[in-house]
Amino acid sequence: MVESQLSTTGLTAIQSGVVGGGSLLLLMITGQTIELPSSSEFWMITLYLVLFCTIFAFFAQNFAVRK
């Protein structure tokens, strides 16, 4: 078995960057404009979902694949 030189955390960072960058690119290509809410409650919920439902899921999957 060949051991990868990229850490699980590094791979998770790359995956998150590709998803975020791809989403922004798609938004720019479609030319849509969106109005973001200014509510702090909205941003706290969004931050929770990004950290625990997306980034943690990427990390857990990458960790499990390596083991």
Predicted model as a PDB file, atoms N, CA, C, CB and O in Angstrom, pLDDT in the B-factor column:
MODEL        1                                                                  
ATOM      1  N   MET A   1       0.833  -1.174   0.000  1.00 49.00           N  
ATOM      2  CA  MET A   1       0.000   0.000   0.000  1.00 49.00           C  
ATOM      3  C   MET A   1       0.882   1.242   0.000  1.00 49.00           C  
ATOM      4  CB  MET A   1      -0.950  -0.005   1.207  1.00 49.00           C  
ATOM      5  O   MET A   1       1.855   1.315   0.751  1.00 49.00           O  
ATOM      6  N   VAL A   2       0.549   2.210  -0.830  1.00 54.00           N  
ATOM      7  CA  VAL A   2       1.326   3.442  -0.937  1.00 54.00           C  
ATOM      8  C   VAL A   2       0.742   4.483   0.009  1.00 54.00           C  
ATOM      9  CB  VAL A   2       1.339   3.970  -2.398  1.00 54.00           C  
ATOM     10  O   VAL A   2      -0.452   4.775  -0.042  1.00 54.00           O  
ATOM     11  N   GLU A   3       1.577   5.035   0.861  1.00 60.00           N  
ATOM     12  CA  GLU A   3       1.155   6.058   1.814  1.00 60.00           C  
ATOM     13  C   GLU A   3       1.192   7.434   1.154  1.00 60.00           C  
ATOM     14  CB  GLU A   3       2.053   6.038   3.072  1.00 60.00           C  
ATOM     15  O   GLU A   3       2.180   7.807   0.521  1.00 60.00           O  
ATOM     16  N   SER A   4       0.113   8.171   1.308  1.00 60.00           N  
ATOM     17  CA  SER A   4       0.013   9.505   0.730  1.00 60.00           C  
ATOM     18  C   SER A   4       0.828  10.495   1.564  1.00 60.00           C  
ATOM     19  CB  SER A   4      -1.466   9.953   0.641  1.00 60.00           C  
ATOM     20  O   SER A   4       0.917  10.356   2.783  1.00 60.00           O  
ATOM     21  N   GLN A   5       1.415  11.481   0.914  1.00 84.00           N  
ATOM     22  CA  GLN A   5       2.190  12.497   1.602  1.00 84.00           C  
ATOM     23  C   GLN A   5       1.309  13.611   2.158  1.00 84.00           C  
ATOM     24  CB  GLN A   5       3.223  13.076   0.667  1.00 84.00           C  
ATOM     25  O   GLN A   5       1.768  14.400   2.984  1.00 84.00           O  
ATOM     26  N   LEU A   6       0.059  13.690   1.724  1.00 86.00           N  
ATOM     27  CA  LEU A   6      -0.862  14.735   2.138  1.00 86.00           C  
ATOM     28  C   LEU A   6      -1.616  14.274   3.383  1.00 86.00           C  
ATOM     29  CB  LEU A   6      -1.848  15.092   0.993  1.00 86.00           C  
ATOM     30  O   LEU A   6      -2.155  13.168   3.419  1.00 86.00           O  
ATOM     31  N   SER A   7      -1.647  15.135   4.406  1.00 90.00           N  
ATOM     32  CA  SER A   7      -2.337  14.765   5.642  1.00 90.00           C  
ATOM     33  C   SER A   7      -3.854  14.815   5.444  1.00 90.00           C  
ATOM     34  CB  SER A   7      -1.916  15.700   6.798  1.00 90.00           C  
ATOM     35  O   SER A   7      -4.354  15.397   4.481  1.00 90.00           O  
ATOM     36  N   THR A   8      -4.556  14.202   6.361  1.00 90.00           N  
ATOM     37  CA  THR A   8      -6.015  14.205   6.320  1.00 90.00           C  
ATOM     38  C   THR A   8      -6.543  15.632   6.427  1.00 90.00           C  
ATOM     39  CB  THR A   8      -6.592  13.331   7.451  1.00 90.00           C  
ATOM     40  O   THR A   8      -7.492  16.001   5.736  1.00 90.00           O  
ATOM     41  N   THR A   9      -5.932  16.422   7.284  1.00 91.00           N  
ATOM     42  CA  THR A   9      -6.348  17.819   7.440  1.00 91.00           C  
ATOM     43  C   THR A   9      -6.076  18.612   6.162  1.00 91.00           C  
ATOM     44  CB  THR A   9      -5.619  18.469   8.632  1.00 91.00           C  
ATOM     45  O   THR A   9      -6.895  19.441   5.766  1.00 91.00           O  
ATOM     46  N   GLY A  10      -4.953  18.370   5.523  1.00 92.00           N  
ATOM     47  CA  GLY A  10      -4.631  19.055   4.275  1.00 92.00           C  
ATOM     48  C   GLY A  10      -5.603  18.709   3.164  1.00 92.00           C  
ATOM     49  O   GLY A  10      -6.036  19.578   2.407  1.00 92.00           O  
ATOM     50  N   LEU A  11      -5.939  17.436   3.075  1.00 91.00           N  
ATOM     51  CA  LEU A  11      -6.900  17.000   2.062  1.00 91.00           C  
ATOM     52  C   LEU A  11      -8.280  17.604   2.319  1.00 91.00           C  
ATOM     53  CB  LEU A  11      -6.991  15.468   2.038  1.00 91.00           C  
ATOM     54  O   LEU A  11      -8.979  17.995   1.383  1.00 91.00           O  
ATOM     55  N   THR A  12      -8.665  17.675   3.590  1.00 92.00           N  
ATOM     56  CA  THR A  12      -9.945  18.290   3.947  1.00 92.00           C  
ATOM     57  C   THR A  12      -9.951  19.768   3.560  1.00 92.00           C  
ATOM     58  CB  THR A  12     -10.223  18.130   5.459  1.00 92.00           C  
ATOM     59  O   THR A  12     -10.962  20.271   3.071  1.00 92.00           O  
ATOM     60  N   ALA A  13      -8.848  20.460   3.770  1.00 93.00           N  
ATOM     61  CA  ALA A  13      -8.759  21.874   3.397  1.00 93.00           C  
ATOM     62  C   ALA A  13      -8.889  22.043   1.881  1.00 93.00           C  
ATOM     63  CB  ALA A  13      -7.425  22.478   3.887  1.00 93.00           C  
ATOM     64  O   ALA A  13      -9.568  22.959   1.415  1.00 93.00           O  
ATOM     65  N   ILE A  14      -8.248  21.171   1.121  1.00 93.00           N  
ATOM     66  CA  ILE A  14      -8.341  21.248  -0.337  1.00 93.00           C  
ATOM     67  C   ILE A  14      -9.773  20.986  -0.790  1.00 93.00           C  
ATOM     68  CB  ILE A  14      -7.375  20.242  -0.998  1.00 93.00           C  
ATOM     69  O   ILE A  14     -10.294  21.705  -1.644  1.00 93.00           O  
ATOM     70  N   GLN A  15     -10.410  19.968  -0.229  1.00 92.00           N  
ATOM     71  CA  GLN A  15     -11.797  19.658  -0.591  1.00 92.00           C  
ATOM     72  C   GLN A  15     -12.719  20.830  -0.276  1.00 92.00           C  
ATOM     73  CB  GLN A  15     -12.277  18.399   0.146  1.00 92.00           C  
ATOM     74  O   GLN A  15     -13.572  21.182  -1.091  1.00 92.00           O  
ATOM     75  N   SER A  16     -12.559  21.430   0.887  1.00 92.00           N  
ATOM     76  CA  SER A  16     -13.402  22.560   1.277  1.00 92.00           C  
ATOM     77  C   SER A  16     -13.173  23.754   0.358  1.00 92.00           C  
ATOM     78  CB  SER A  16     -13.128  22.956   2.734  1.00 92.00           C  
ATOM     79  O   SER A  16     -14.121  24.447  -0.011  1.00 92.00           O  
ATOM     80  N   GLY A  17     -11.931  23.993  -0.007  1.00 94.00           N  
ATOM     81  CA  GLY A  17     -11.622  25.091  -0.920  1.00 94.00           C  
ATOM     82  C   GLY A  17     -12.218  24.883  -2.302  1.00 94.00           C  
ATOM     83  O   GLY A  17     -12.727  25.821  -2.915  1.00 94.00           O  
ATOM     84  N   VAL A  18     -12.151  23.654  -2.788  1.00 95.00           N  
ATOM     85  CA  VAL A  18     -12.723  23.354  -4.111  1.00 95.00           C  
ATOM     86  C   VAL A  18     -14.242  23.531  -4.097  1.00 95.00           C  
ATOM     87  CB  VAL A  18     -12.359  21.912  -4.547  1.00 95.00           C  
ATOM     88  O   VAL A  18     -14.809  24.098  -5.031  1.00 95.00           O  
ATOM     89  N   VAL A  19     -14.895  23.053  -3.052  1.00 92.00           N  
ATOM     90  CA  VAL A  19     -16.352  23.207  -2.953  1.00 92.00           C  
ATOM     91  C   VAL A  19     -16.728  24.685  -2.859  1.00 92.00           C  
ATOM     92  CB  VAL A  19     -16.900  22.437  -1.728  1.00 92.00           C  
ATOM     93  O   VAL A  19     -17.628  25.140  -3.565  1.00 92.00           O  
ATOM     94  N   GLY A  20     -16.054  25.430  -2.001  1.00 91.00           N  
ATOM     95  CA  GLY A  20     -16.347  26.857  -1.852  1.00 91.00           C  
ATOM     96  C   GLY A  20     -16.042  27.649  -3.112  1.00 91.00           C  
ATOM     97  O   GLY A  20     -16.851  28.465  -3.554  1.00 91.00           O  
ATOM     98  N   GLY A  21     -14.873  27.406  -3.688  1.00 95.00           N  
ATOM     99  CA  GLY A  21     -14.487  28.104  -4.917  1.00 95.00           C  
ATOM    100  C   GLY A  21     -15.387  27.752  -6.087  1.00 95.00           C  
ATOM    101  O   GLY A  21     -15.766  28.621  -6.873  1.00 95.00           O  
ATOM    102  N   GLY A  22     -15.726  26.477  -6.199  1.00 95.00           N  
ATOM    103  CA  GLY A  22     -16.620  26.045  -7.273  1.00 95.00           C  
ATOM    104  C   GLY A  22     -17.997  26.663  -7.143  1.00 95.00           C  
ATOM    105  O   GLY A  22     -18.612  27.031  -8.144  1.00 95.00           O  
ATOM    106  N   SER A  23     -18.486  26.780  -5.921  1.00 91.00           N  
ATOM    107  CA  SER A  23     -19.791  27.402  -5.696  1.00 91.00           C  
ATOM    108  C   SER A  23     -19.768  28.877  -6.076  1.00 91.00           C  
ATOM    109  CB  SER A  23     -20.214  27.243  -4.234  1.00 91.00           C  
ATOM    110  O   SER A  23     -20.695  29.373  -6.717  1.00 91.00           O  
ATOM    111  N   LEU A  24     -18.713  29.572  -5.681  1.00 90.00           N  
ATOM    112  CA  LEU A  24     -18.595  30.989  -6.046  1.00 90.00           C  
ATOM    113  C   LEU A  24     -18.447  31.168  -7.554  1.00 90.00           C  
ATOM    114  CB  LEU A  24     -17.401  31.624  -5.327  1.00 90.00           C  
ATOM    115  O   LEU A  24     -19.026  32.088  -8.132  1.00 90.00           O  
ATOM    116  N   LEU A  25     -17.680  30.300  -8.184  1.00 94.00           N  
ATOM    117  CA  LEU A  25     -17.501  30.363  -9.629  1.00 94.00           C  
ATOM    118  C   LEU A  25     -18.828  30.139 -10.353  1.00 94.00           C  
ATOM    119  CB  LEU A  25     -16.467  29.328 -10.084  1.00 94.00           C  
ATOM    120  O   LEU A  25     -19.150  30.858 -11.299  1.00 94.00           O  
ATOM    121  N   LEU A  26     -19.586  29.155  -9.916  1.00 93.00           N  
ATOM    122  CA  LEU A  26     -20.885  28.876 -10.506  1.00 93.00           C  
ATOM    123  C   LEU A  26     -21.837  30.057 -10.335  1.00 93.00           C  
ATOM    124  CB  LEU A  26     -21.486  27.622  -9.885  1.00 93.00           C  
ATOM    125  O   LEU A  26     -22.596  30.385 -11.247  1.00 93.00           O  
ATOM    126  N   LEU A  27     -21.795  30.690  -9.172  1.00 89.00           N  
ATOM    127  CA  LEU A  27     -22.630  31.862  -8.933  1.00 89.00           C  
ATOM    128  C   LEU A  27     -22.235  32.999  -9.878  1.00 89.00           C  
ATOM    129  CB  LEU A  27     -22.513  32.319  -7.462  1.00 89.00           C  
ATOM    130  O   LEU A  27     -23.103  33.687 -10.415  1.00 89.00           O  
ATOM    131  N   MET A  28     -20.941  33.197 -10.081  1.00 91.00           N  
ATOM    132  CA  MET A  28     -20.477  34.267 -10.972  1.00 91.00           C  
ATOM    133  C   MET A  28     -20.816  33.954 -12.430  1.00 91.00           C  
ATOM    134  CB  MET A  28     -18.959  34.473 -10.816  1.00 91.00           C  
ATOM    135  O   MET A  28     -21.193  34.861 -13.173  1.00 91.00           O  
ATOM    136  N   ILE A  29     -20.694  32.705 -12.853  1.00 94.00           N  
ATOM    137  CA  ILE A  29     -20.988  32.324 -14.236  1.00 94.00           C  
ATOM    138  C   ILE A  29     -22.461  32.520 -14.560  1.00 94.00           C  
ATOM    139  CB  ILE A  29     -20.588  30.869 -14.486  1.00 94.00           C  
ATOM    140  O   ILE A  29     -22.806  32.982 -15.647  1.00 94.00           O  
ATOM    141  N   THR A  30     -23.333  32.169 -13.613  1.00 93.00           N  
ATOM    142  CA  THR A  30     -24.766  32.307 -13.868  1.00 93.00           C  
ATOM    143  C   THR A  30     -25.221  33.761 -13.826  1.00 93.00           C  
ATOM    144  CB  THR A  30     -25.554  31.497 -12.858  1.00 93.00           C  
ATOM    145  O   THR A  30     -26.301  34.078 -14.323  1.00 93.00           O  
ATOM    146  N   GLY A  31     -24.427  34.642 -13.249  1.00 87.00           N  
ATOM    147  CA  GLY A  31     -24.751  36.065 -13.220  1.00 87.00           C  
ATOM    148  C   GLY A  31     -25.862  36.427 -12.256  1.00 87.00           C  
ATOM    149  O   GLY A  31     -26.405  37.530 -12.324  1.00 87.00           O  
ATOM    150  N   GLN A  32     -26.206  35.524 -11.367  1.00 83.00           N  
ATOM    151  CA  GLN A  32     -27.263  35.815 -10.404  1.00 83.00           C  
ATOM    152  C   GLN A  32     -26.735  36.703  -9.295  1.00 83.00           C  
ATOM    153  CB  GLN A  32     -27.839  34.521  -9.821  1.00 83.00           C  
ATOM    154  O   GLN A  32     -25.566  36.628  -8.918  1.00 83.00           O  
ATOM    155  N   THR A  33     -27.609  37.534  -8.784  1.00 85.00           N  
ATOM    156  CA  THR A  33     -27.259  38.341  -7.621  1.00 85.00           C  
ATOM    157  C   THR A  33     -28.114  37.869  -6.458  1.00 85.00           C  
ATOM    158  CB  THR A  33     -27.465  39.872  -7.895  1.00 85.00           C  
ATOM    159  O   THR A  33     -29.296  37.565  -6.619  1.00 85.00           O  
ATOM    160  N   ILE A  34     -27.513  37.813  -5.311  1.00 83.00           N  
ATOM    161  CA  ILE A  34     -28.239  37.391  -4.123  1.00 83.00           C  
ATOM    162  C   ILE A  34     -28.041  38.428  -3.033  1.00 83.00           C  
ATOM    163  CB  ILE A  34     -27.771  35.992  -3.647  1.00 83.00           C  
ATOM    164  O   ILE A  34     -26.993  39.068  -2.949  1.00 83.00           O  
ATOM    165  N   GLU A  35     -29.040  38.584  -2.218  1.00 89.00           N  
ATOM    166  CA  GLU A  35     -28.947  39.484  -1.077  1.00 89.00           C  
ATOM    167  C   GLU A  35     -28.796  38.630   0.169  1.00 89.00           C  
ATOM    168  CB  GLU A  35     -30.197  40.424  -0.977  1.00 89.00           C  
ATOM    169  O   GLU A  35     -29.676  37.832   0.493  1.00 89.00           O  
ATOM    170  N   LEU A  36     -27.693  38.794   0.859  1.00 87.00           N  
ATOM    171  CA  LEU A  36     -27.424  37.994   2.049  1.00 87.00           C  
ATOM    172  C   LEU A  36     -28.062  38.635   3.273  1.00 87.00           C  
ATOM    173  CB  LEU A  36     -25.912  37.827   2.260  1.00 87.00           C  
ATOM    174  O   LEU A  36     -28.061  39.858   3.410  1.00 87.00           O  
ATOM    175  N   PRO A  37     -28.601  37.817   4.153  1.00 93.00           N  
ATOM    176  CA  PRO A  37     -29.197  38.345   5.381  1.00 93.00           C  
ATOM    177  C   PRO A  37     -28.138  38.976   6.281  1.00 93.00           C  
ATOM    178  CB  PRO A  37     -29.935  37.233   6.136  1.00 93.00           C  
ATOM    179  O   PRO A  37     -26.971  38.584   6.242  1.00 93.00           O  
ATOM    180  N   SER A  38     -28.540  39.937   7.077  1.00 94.00           N  
ATOM    181  CA  SER A  38     -27.596  40.561   8.007  1.00 94.00           C  
ATOM    182  C   SER A  38     -27.817  40.083   9.438  1.00 94.00           C  
ATOM    183  CB  SER A  38     -27.720  42.081   7.945  1.00 94.00           C  
ATOM    184  O   SER A  38     -27.148  40.555  10.358  1.00 94.00           O  
ATOM    185  N   SER A  39     -28.737  39.163   9.632  1.00 95.00           N  
ATOM    186  CA  SER A  39     -29.049  38.643  10.961  1.00 95.00           C  
ATOM    187  C   SER A  39     -27.888  37.809  11.503  1.00 95.00           C  
ATOM    188  CB  SER A  39     -30.334  37.801  10.919  1.00 95.00           C  
ATOM    189  O   SER A  39     -27.355  36.948  10.803  1.00 95.00           O  
ATOM    190  N   SER A  40     -27.505  38.068  12.744  1.00 95.00           N  
ATOM    191  CA  SER A  40     -26.422  37.291  13.353  1.00 95.00           C  
ATOM    192  C   SER A  40     -26.865  35.841  13.582  1.00 95.00           C  
ATOM    193  CB  SER A  40     -25.979  37.935  14.690  1.00 95.00           C  
ATOM    194  O   SER A  40     -26.038  34.929  13.547  1.00 95.00           O  
ATOM    195  N   GLU A  41     -28.154  35.627  13.814  1.00 97.00           N  
ATOM    196  CA  GLU A  41     -28.666  34.272  13.999  1.00 97.00           C  
ATOM    197  C   GLU A  41     -28.452  33.435  12.728  1.00 97.00           C  
ATOM    198  CB  GLU A  41     -30.165  34.310  14.373  1.00 97.00           C  
ATOM    199  O   GLU A  41     -28.049  32.274  12.801  1.00 97.00           O  
ATOM    200  N   PHE A  42     -28.727  34.036  11.574  1.00 95.00           N  
ATOM    201  CA  PHE A  42     -28.514  33.350  10.298  1.00 95.00           C  
ATOM    202  C   PHE A  42     -27.053  32.951  10.135  1.00 95.00           C  
ATOM    203  CB  PHE A  42     -28.952  34.243   9.126  1.00 95.00           C  
ATOM    204  O   PHE A  42     -26.764  31.820   9.744  1.00 95.00           O  
ATOM    205  N   TRP A  43     -26.130  33.860  10.426  1.00 95.00           N  
ATOM    206  CA  TRP A  43     -24.711  33.586  10.236  1.00 95.00           C  
ATOM    207  C   TRP A  43     -24.177  32.562  11.233  1.00 95.00           C  
ATOM    208  CB  TRP A  43     -23.921  34.868  10.350  1.00 95.00           C  
ATOM    209  O   TRP A  43     -23.281  31.789  10.894  1.00 95.00           O  
ATOM    210  N   MET A  44     -24.708  32.540  12.454  1.00 97.00           N  
ATOM    211  CA  MET A  44     -24.282  31.539  13.428  1.00 97.00           C  
ATOM    212  C   MET A  44     -24.762  30.149  13.005  1.00 97.00           C  
ATOM    213  CB  MET A  44     -24.815  31.890  14.835  1.00 97.00           C  
ATOM    214  O   MET A  44     -24.018  29.175  13.122  1.00 97.00           O  
ATOM    215  N   ILE A  45     -25.988  30.053  12.520  1.00 96.00           N  
ATOM    216  CA  ILE A  45     -26.505  28.766  12.037  1.00 96.00           C  
ATOM    217  C   ILE A  45     -25.710  28.305  10.822  1.00 96.00           C  
ATOM    218  CB  ILE A  45     -28.010  28.873  11.685  1.00 96.00           C  
ATOM    219  O   ILE A  45     -25.376  27.125  10.708  1.00 96.00           O  
ATOM    220  N   THR A  46     -25.407  29.225   9.920  1.00 93.00           N  
ATOM    221  CA  THR A  46     -24.627  28.894   8.728  1.00 93.00           C  
ATOM    222  C   THR A  46     -23.228  28.422   9.105  1.00 93.00           C  
ATOM    223  CB  THR A  46     -24.540  30.104   7.791  1.00 93.00           C  
ATOM    224  O   THR A  46     -22.729  27.446   8.545  1.00 93.00           O  
ATOM    225  N   LEU A  47     -22.598  29.105  10.044  1.00 94.00           N  
ATOM    226  CA  LEU A  47     -21.262  28.707  10.500  1.00 94.00           C  
ATOM    227  C   LEU A  47     -21.294  27.305  11.116  1.00 94.00           C  
ATOM    228  CB  LEU A  47     -20.716  29.727  11.525  1.00 94.00           C  
ATOM    229  O   LEU A  47     -20.409  26.490  10.855  1.00 94.00           O  
ATOM    230  N   TYR A  48     -22.304  27.029  11.925  1.00 95.00           N  
ATOM    231  CA  TYR A  48     -22.455  25.700  12.522  1.00 95.00           C  
ATOM    232  C   TYR A  48     -22.576  24.632  11.436  1.00 95.00           C  
ATOM    233  CB  TYR A  48     -23.688  25.659  13.449  1.00 95.00           C  
ATOM    234  O   TYR A  48     -21.907  23.600  11.497  1.00 95.00           O  
ATOM    235  N   LEU A  49     -23.433  24.881  10.441  1.00 94.00           N  
ATOM    236  CA  LEU A  49     -23.633  23.903   9.374  1.00 94.00           C  
ATOM    237  C   LEU A  49     -22.367  23.688   8.563  1.00 94.00           C  
ATOM    238  CB  LEU A  49     -24.760  24.345   8.459  1.00 94.00           C  
ATOM    239  O   LEU A  49     -22.058  22.557   8.187  1.00 94.00           O  
ATOM    240  N   VAL A  50     -21.634  24.751   8.290  1.00 91.00           N  
ATOM    241  CA  VAL A  50     -20.387  24.625   7.520  1.00 91.00           C  
ATOM    242  C   VAL A  50     -19.360  23.814   8.308  1.00 91.00           C  
ATOM    243  CB  VAL A  50     -19.811  26.024   7.170  1.00 91.00           C  
ATOM    244  O   VAL A  50     -18.741  22.898   7.766  1.00 91.00           O  
ATOM    245  N   LEU A  51     -19.181  24.148   9.577  1.00 91.00           N  
ATOM    246  CA  LEU A  51     -18.152  23.478  10.366  1.00 91.00           C  
ATOM    247  C   LEU A  51     -18.483  22.026  10.666  1.00 91.00           C  
ATOM    248  CB  LEU A  51     -17.940  24.215  11.651  1.00 91.00           C  
ATOM    249  O   LEU A  51     -17.639  21.150  10.477  1.00 91.00           O  
ATOM    250  N   PHE A  52     -19.684  21.759  11.126  1.00 91.00           N  
ATOM    251  CA  PHE A  52     -19.993  20.423  11.622  1.00 91.00           C  
ATOM    252  C   PHE A  52     -20.635  19.505  10.585  1.00 91.00           C  
ATOM    253  CB  PHE A  52     -20.895  20.531  12.800  1.00 91.00           C  
ATOM    254  O   PHE A  52     -20.473  18.287  10.653  1.00 91.00           O  
ATOM    255  N   CYS A  53     -21.349  20.067   9.645  1.00 91.00           N  
ATOM    256  CA  CYS A  53     -22.036  19.208   8.674  1.00 91.00           C  
ATOM    257  C   CYS A  53     -21.256  19.071   7.372  1.00 91.00           C  
ATOM    258  CB  CYS A  53     -23.422  19.757   8.382  1.00 91.00           C  
ATOM    259  O   CYS A  53     -21.508  18.140   6.607  1.00 91.00           O  
ATOM    260  N   THR A  54     -20.338  19.952   7.105  1.00 91.00           N  
ATOM    261  CA  THR A  54     -19.583  19.870   5.862  1.00 91.00           C  
ATOM    262  C   THR A  54     -18.118  19.535   6.136  1.00 91.00           C  
ATOM    263  CB  THR A  54     -19.691  21.186   5.083  1.00 91.00           C  
ATOM    264  O   THR A  54     -17.634  18.482   5.722  1.00 91.00           O  
ATOM    265  N   ILE A  55     -17.420  20.417   6.825  1.00 92.00           N  
ATOM    266  CA  ILE A  55     -15.985  20.218   7.034  1.00 92.00           C  
ATOM    267  C   ILE A  55     -15.721  18.986   7.900  1.00 92.00           C  
ATOM    268  CB  ILE A  55     -15.363  21.463   7.685  1.00 92.00           C  
ATOM    269  O   ILE A  55     -14.818  18.206   7.598  1.00 92.00           O  
ATOM    270  N   PHE A  56     -16.496  18.798   8.973  1.00 93.00           N  
ATOM    271  CA  PHE A  56     -16.283  17.615   9.799  1.00 93.00           C  
ATOM    272  C   PHE A  56     -16.589  16.338   9.018  1.00 93.00           C  
ATOM    273  CB  PHE A  56     -17.151  17.683  11.060  1.00 93.00           C  
ATOM    274  O   PHE A  56     -15.900  15.330   9.174  1.00 93.00           O  
ATOM    275  N   ALA A  57     -17.623  16.385   8.180  1.00 92.00           N  
ATOM    276  CA  ALA A  57     -17.957  15.205   7.370  1.00 92.00           C  
ATOM    277  C   ALA A  57     -16.832  14.878   6.390  1.00 92.00           C  
ATOM    278  CB  ALA A  57     -19.275  15.433   6.603  1.00 92.00           C  
ATOM    279  O   ALA A  57     -16.489  13.709   6.211  1.00 92.00           O  
ATOM    280  N   PHE A  58     -16.254  15.902   5.753  1.00 92.00           N  
ATOM    281  CA  PHE A  58     -15.107  15.676   4.867  1.00 92.00           C  
ATOM    282  C   PHE A  58     -13.957  15.046   5.646  1.00 92.00           C  
ATOM    283  CB  PHE A  58     -14.648  17.003   4.213  1.00 92.00           C  
ATOM    284  O   PHE A  58     -13.348  14.076   5.192  1.00 92.00           O  
ATOM    285  N   PHE A  59     -13.659  15.607   6.836  1.00 94.00           N  
ATOM    286  CA  PHE A  59     -12.551  15.109   7.641  1.00 94.00           C  
ATOM    287  C   PHE A  59     -12.791  13.661   8.076  1.00 94.00           C  
ATOM    288  CB  PHE A  59     -12.345  16.002   8.866  1.00 94.00           C  
ATOM    289  O   PHE A  59     -11.899  12.820   7.964  1.00 94.00           O  
ATOM    290  N   ALA A  60     -14.000  13.374   8.574  1.00 94.00           N  
ATOM    291  CA  ALA A  60     -14.314  12.017   9.041  1.00 94.00           C  
ATOM    292  C   ALA A  60     -14.199  11.007   7.904  1.00 94.00           C  
ATOM    293  CB  ALA A  60     -15.728  11.968   9.646  1.00 94.00           C  
ATOM    294  O   ALA A  60     -13.688   9.904   8.097  1.00 94.00           O  
ATOM    295  N   GLN A  61     -14.673  11.386   6.724  1.00 94.00           N  
ATOM    296  CA  GLN A  61     -14.587  10.485   5.582  1.00 94.00           C  
ATOM    297  C   GLN A  61     -13.131  10.246   5.195  1.00 94.00           C  
ATOM    298  CB  GLN A  61     -15.371  11.051   4.390  1.00 94.00           C  
ATOM    299  O   GLN A  61     -12.733   9.103   4.971  1.00 94.00           O  
ATOM    300  N   ASN A  62     -12.342  11.297   5.115  1.00 91.00           N  
ATOM    301  CA  ASN A  62     -10.926  11.139   4.753  1.00 91.00           C  
ATOM    302  C   ASN A  62     -10.168  10.313   5.799  1.00 91.00           C  
ATOM    303  CB  ASN A  62     -10.262  12.519   4.593  1.00 91.00           C  
ATOM    304  O   ASN A  62      -9.322   9.487   5.457  1.00 91.00           O  
ATOM    305  N   PHE A  63     -10.483  10.548   7.079  1.00 93.00           N  
ATOM    306  CA  PHE A  63      -9.840   9.797   8.157  1.00 93.00           C  
ATOM    307  C   PHE A  63     -10.178   8.313   8.049  1.00 93.00           C  
ATOM    308  CB  PHE A  63     -10.272  10.345   9.533  1.00 93.00           C  
ATOM    309  O   PHE A  63      -9.301   7.457   8.167  1.00 93.00           O  
ATOM    310  N   ALA A  64     -11.457   8.016   7.824  1.00 94.00           N  
ATOM    311  CA  ALA A  64     -11.898   6.627   7.732  1.00 94.00           C  
ATOM    312  C   ALA A  64     -11.285   5.918   6.525  1.00 94.00           C  
ATOM    313  CB  ALA A  64     -13.418   6.564   7.654  1.00 94.00           C  
ATOM    314  O   ALA A  64     -10.934   4.742   6.616  1.00 94.00           O  
ATOM    315  N   VAL A  65     -11.155   6.598   5.430  1.00 91.00           N  
ATOM    316  CA  VAL A  65     -10.561   5.991   4.222  1.00 91.00           C  
ATOM    317  C   VAL A  65      -9.101   5.627   4.472  1.00 91.00           C  
ATOM    318  CB  VAL A  65     -10.669   6.958   3.011  1.00 91.00           C  
ATOM    319  O   VAL A  65      -8.625   4.597   3.993  1.00 91.00           O  
ATOM    320  N   ARG A  66      -8.394   6.465   5.218  1.00 87.00           N  
ATOM    321  CA  ARG A  66      -6.979   6.182   5.503  1.00 87.00           C  
ATOM    322  C   ARG A  66      -6.821   4.990   6.453  1.00 87.00           C  
ATOM    323  CB  ARG A  66      -6.303   7.422   6.109  1.00 87.00           C  
ATOM    324  O   ARG A  66      -5.819   4.278   6.383  1.00 87.00           O  
ATOM    325  N   LYS A  67      -7.781   4.769   7.323  1.00 86.00           N  
ATOM    326  CA  LYS A  67      -7.680   3.670   8.294  1.00 86.00           C  
ATOM    327  C   LYS A  67      -8.237   2.415   7.681  1.00 86.00           C  
ATOM    328  CB  LYS A  67      -8.423   4.004   9.607  1.00 86.00           C  
ATOM    329  O   LYS A  67      -8.250   1.366   8.326  1.00 86.00           O  
TER     330      LYS A  67                                                      
ENDMDL                                                                          
END                                                                             
